[in-house]
């Protein structure tokens, strides 16, 4: 199956935190016979934290091919990582559509003019 995960890192984690997260994804996918298809750092963005407060975080996106065992281990590691503020994993679909998913990916924070 093809999955995507968006992760929000503590802004204090900086570039090293993003690099560590990318290393974690690469290591885990290789251990579970998967593959990272897309890795994209969306940058430091604001997100709503509560009704009266707003916070910032480093947003990192991954699209990957894997099995459900990888997802369980990835989510376990993200939950115990103190740099991770939030994450969301979504199942995109079967591997036979992998090329279509990769081709249709666009960074949501870049305009079409860039």
C-alpha positions in Angstrom: 0.0 0.0 0.0 1.0 3.6 -0.5 0.8 5.9 2.5 1.5 9.5 3.3 2.4 11.0 6.7 2.7 14.7 7.6 4.7 15.4 10.7 4.9 18.7 12.7 8.2 19.1 14.6 9.0 21.5 17.4 10.4 24.6 15.7 13.4 24.4 18.1 14.4 21.1 16.5 15.5 23.1 13.4 17.3 21.5 10.4 18.8 18.8 12.5 15.4 17.6 13.7 14.2 17.4 10.0 17.4 15.5 9.1 16.9 13.1 12.0 13.2 12.5 11.0 14.2 11.8 7.4 16.8 9.4 8.6 14.2 7.6 10.8 11.9 7.3 7.8 14.6 5.9 5.6 15.8 3.4 8.2 12.3 2.2 9.1 11.1 1.8 5.5 14.2 -0.3 4.6 13.8 -2.5 7.7 10.2 -3.2 6.7 10.9 -3.7 3.0 9.3 -0.4 2.1 10.5 2.7 0.2 10.2 6.4 0.7 8.8 7.8 -2.5 8.7 11.5 -1.6 10.3 13.4 1.2 9.4 17.2 1.4 10.2 19.7 4.1 7.3 22.2 3.9 9.1 24.6 6.3 8.2 26.5 9.4 4.5 27.1 9.4 1.8 28.3 11.9 -0.9 26.0 13.0 -3.8 26.5 15.4 -3.0 25.1 18.8 -6.0 26.2 20.9 -8.9 28.6 20.5 -6.7 31.5 21.8 -3.2 30.5 21.0 -1.3 29.7 17.8 2.0 27.9 17.5 4.6 27.2 14.8 6.2 24.0 13.7 8.4 22.5 11.1 6.2 20.6 8.7 7.7 17.5 7.0 5.8 15.3 4.5 6.6 11.7 3.3 4.9 9.5 0.8 6.0 5.9 1.1 5.3 2.3 0.2 5.0 -0.1 3.1 3.0 -2.6 5.0 0.9 -2.1 8.2 3.8 -3.3 10.4 5.9 -0.3 9.3 3.0 2.1 10.1 2.6 0.7 13.6 6.3 1.0 14.3 6.5 4.5 12.7 3.6 5.8 14.8 5.1 4.3 17.9 8.4 6.1 17.3 6.7 9.4 16.5 4.6 9.2 19.7 7.7 8.9 21.9 9.8 11.5 20.0 9.9 14.7 22.0 10.5 16.8 18.9 7.2 15.6 17.3 4.2 17.8 18.1 1.6 16.2 15.7 1.4 13.7 12.9 -1.2 12.2 10.6 -0.9 9.1 8.5 -3.2 8.5 5.6 -3.6 5.4 3.3 -3.6 6.6 -0.3 -4.2 3.3 -2.1 -2.7 0.2 -3.7 0.9 0.0 -5.1 -0.3 -0.4 -8.6 -1.2 3.3 -8.6 2.2 4.4 -7.1 3.3 6.2 -10.3 0.1 8.2 -10.4 0.4 9.2 -6.7 4.0 10.4 -7.1 3.2 12.3 -10.3 0.2 14.1 -8.8 2.1 15.3 -5.7 2.5 19.0 -5.3 3.7 21.0 -2.3 0.6 22.7 -0.9 2.7 25.7 0.2 4.2 26.5 -3.2 2.2 28.5 -5.7 1.7 27.3 -9.3 3.9 30.2 -10.5 7.1 28.9 -8.9 
